[in-house]
Amino acid sequence: MKRLVFFLVVLFSVPVFAQGKQAVAVYMAGEEPLGAMGVHKVLGGELARTISQSAKYSAVDRTEAILTQLSNEYAFQRSGAVSDEQIRDIGKQLGVQYLCITDISMLKGGAYYIDARLVDVVSAEILRTVTMVSHLLNANEMIQVAQKIAYELIEAEKVKEQAMREEAKRERFKRRTFYAAIGADVLGAGLAAYGIYENRNVRKHSDNDKFTAAERSERNRNAAFIAGGTFILSGITIHIFF
């Protein structure tokens, strides 16, 4: 019966994720600090809203649904700790690719340490972590903290994607230069072969007293050797430096 209730809660409360985006479930873990009442709701909602503004992710605050699942499936104490098995089960039940798990710990002096982690639900690998210290004095500060954390998570992804694009660009450049070098080598070899052919014609025409033809073949030979040598040297240079 509890399992049925949970599925009904998920079915009627999870908004449709945007097409083409990867789904993220936001989970505010641990106990809500007494000195910052409402922080779980504010941070959870703002994290989901801000993450969803990215081109890659669509997020929703699923804290209550996750707590329901953990309570139904496990002997759960709300300590904030979630095992790899639980992460995989949560992702499967909610139909998401990632969890954004956020813990809030109280520090001396009335400040709070916020730790947000983006976790892959399949491998349970922590992809990115963002931490921040704040007094969480009011709703505005809570919203600002949530937005900063979300933006850092998104920007980290952008940096990673940019690095991957740059690496792909370098690989494409290497392939193109490699093929260019091969092309230069082949063309140079072809011209050298033509030069050898014309060199034979020079001797043949000279032996037959065809001096005009011999001069023409000589010019062709010299041009072919010069151009062929230039192409071969270019290909070798590209192979060495690229």
C-alpha positions in Angstrom: 0.0 0.0 0.0 2.8 2.4 0.9 4.5 1.7 -2.4 1.3 2.4 -4.3 0.9 5.7 -2.4 4.5 6.7 -3.3 4.0 6.0 -7.0 0.8 8.1 -6.9 2.6 10.9 -5.3 5.4 10.8 -7.9 2.9 10.5 -10.8 0.8 13.5 -9.9 3.5 15.8 -8.5 6.5 15.5 -10.8 6.2 18.0 -13.6 7.1 17.0 -17.2 10.8 17.4 -17.8 11.7 19.5 -20.9 12.4 17.4 -24.0 16.1 17.1 -24.8 17.1 18.0 -21.3 18.5 15.6 -18.6 16.4 15.3 -15.6 17.7 16.3 -12.1 15.9 15.6 -8.8 16.9 18.1 -6.1 17.1 16.5 -2.6 17.6 18.6 0.5 19.3 16.1 2.8 19.7 16.1 6.6 17.7 18.0 9.2 16.7 21.5 8.5 18.6 23.9 10.8 16.5 25.4 13.5 18.0 28.8 13.0 17.1 28.9 9.3 13.5 27.6 9.1 12.2 27.2 5.6 15.7 26.9 4.1 15.0 23.5 2.7 12.0 24.7 0.8 13.6 27.9 -0.4 16.9 26.4 -1.4 15.3 23.3 -3.0 12.9 25.4 -5.1 15.5 27.9 -6.2 18.0 25.2 -7.0 15.5 23.5 -9.2 14.4 26.7 -10.9 17.9 28.0 -11.6 19.3 24.6 -12.8 16.3 24.4 -15.2 17.3 27.6 -16.8 20.3 25.9 -18.3 20.2 24.4 -21.8 21.1 20.9 -20.6 19.1 20.2 -17.4 15.5 20.2 -16.2 15.3 20.0 -12.4 12.5 19.7 -9.8 12.6 19.7 -6.0 11.8 16.1 -5.1 12.9 16.2 -1.4 9.5 15.0 0.0 9.1 12.2 -2.6 12.7 11.0 -1.9 12.1 11.1 1.8 8.9 9.0 1.3 10.8 6.5 -0.8 13.6 6.2 1.7 11.2 5.8 4.6 9.3 3.1 2.7 12.3 1.1 1.4 14.9 1.5 4.1 15.3 1.7 7.8 15.9 5.4 7.3 17.2 8.0 9.8 17.4 11.5 8.3 21.1 12.0 8.7 21.7 13.2 5.2 23.7 10.1 4.2 22.4 8.3 1.2 24.1 5.0 0.0 25.0 4.2 -3.6 22.2 1.6 -3.7 19.7 4.2 -2.5 20.9 6.7 -5.1 20.3 4.2 -7.9 16.9 3.3 -6.5 15.8 6.9 -6.2 16.9 7.6 -9.8 15.1 4.6 -11.1 11.9 5.4 -9.2 11.8 9.1 -10.1 13.1 8.6 -13.7 16.0 11.0 -13.4 19.6 10.9 -14.6 21.0 13.0 -11.7 20.4 13.9 -8.1 21.4 17.3 -6.7 22.0 16.4 -3.0 22.4 19.3 -0.7 23.5 19.2 3.0 23.4 22.1 5.4 25.7 22.1 8.5 25.8 24.7 11.3 29.1 26.3 12.0 30.3 28.4 15.0 29.2 32.0 14.9 25.8 31.3 13.4 27.0 30.6 9.9 26.0 27.6 7.8 28.0 25.4 5.5 26.1 24.4 2.4 27.4 21.4 0.3 25.7 20.6 -3.0 26.7 17.6 -5.0 25.5 16.6 -8.5 25.4 12.8 -8.6 25.0 10.3 -11.5 22.2 7.9 -10.4 23.6 5.0 -12.5 27.2 5.0 -11.2 26.5 7.0 -8.0 29.6 9.1 -9.0 29.8 12.6 -7.7 30.2 14.7 -10.9 30.6 18.1 -9.3 30.5 19.6 -5.9 29.8 23.2 -4.9 30.3 24.5 -1.3 29.4 27.8 0.3 29.2 29.5 3.7 26.3 31.8 4.5 24.4 33.0 7.5 21.1 32.4 5.7 19.6 35.3 7.6 16.4 35.7 5.4 14.7 34.4 2.3 16.6 36.8 0.0 19.9 35.5 1.2 18.7 31.9 0.9 17.6 32.6 -2.7 20.9 34.2 -3.6 22.9 31.3 -2.1 20.8 28.8 -4.1 21.3 30.7 -7.3 25.0 31.0 -6.8 25.3 27.2 -6.1 23.2 26.4 -9.1 25.1 28.7 -11.4 28.4 27.2 -10.3 27.1 23.7 -11.0 26.0 24.8 -14.4 29.2 26.8 -15.2 31.3 23.8 -14.2 29.4 21.8 -16.7 30.0 24.5 -19.3 33.7 24.5 -18.6 33.8 20.8 -18.9 31.9 20.9 -22.2 34.1 23.7 -23.5 37.2 21.6 -22.7 35.7 18.6 -24.5 34.9 20.8 -27.5 38.5 22.2 -27.5 39.9 18.7 -27.3 37.6 17.6 -30.2 38.8 20.6 -32.2 42.4 19.7 -31.6 41.7 16.1 -32.6 40.1 17.3 -35.8 43.0 19.6 -36.5 45.5 16.7 -36.0 43.5 14.4 -38.4 43.3 17.1 -41.0 47.1 17.9 -40.8 47.9 14.2 -40.9 45.8 13.7 -44.1 47.3 16.9 -45.5 50.8 15.5 -44.8 49.9 12.2 -46.5 48.5 14.1 -49.4 51.7 16.2 -49.7 53.8 13.1 -49.5 51.8 11.4 -52.3 51.8 14.4 -54.5 55.5 15.0 -54.0 56.2 11.3 -54.8 54.1 11.6 -57.9 56.0 14.7 -59.1 59.3 13.0 -58.3 58.3 10.0 -60.4 57.3 12.3 -63.2 60.7 14.1 -62.9 62.5 10.7 -63.2 60.4 9.9 -66.3 61.3 13.3 -67.9 65.0 12.7 -67.0 64.9 9.6 -69.1 63.3 11.6 -71.9 66.2 14.1 -71.7 68.7 11.4 -72.3 66.6 9.8 -75.0 66.0 13.0 -76.9 69.7 14.0 -76.5 70.8 10.7 -77.9 68.5 11.2 -80.9 69.7 14.8 -81.4 66.2 16.1 -80.6 67.6 19.1 -78.7 64.4 21.1 -78.5 62.5 18.2 -77.0 65.4 17.5 -74.7 65.3 21.1 -73.4 61.5 20.8 -72.9 61.9 17.6 -70.9 64.7 19.1 -68.9 62.5 22.0 -67.9 59.7 19.6 -67.0 62.1 17.5 -65.0 63.6 20.4 -63.0 60.1 21.8 -62.2 58.8 18.4 -61.2 61.9 17.7 -58.9 61.6 21.2 -57.3 57.8 20.9 -56.7 58.0 17.3 -55.7 60.8 18.0 -53.2 58.8 20.9 -51.8 55.7 18.8 -51.2 57.7 16.0 -49.7 59.6 18.3 -47.4 56.3 19.9 -46.4 54.8 16.5 -45.6 57.8 15.6 -43.5 57.6 18.9 -41.6 53.9 18.4 -40.8 54.6 14.8 -39.6 57.4 16.1 -37.3 55.6 19.1 -35.7 52.0 17.9 -35.7 
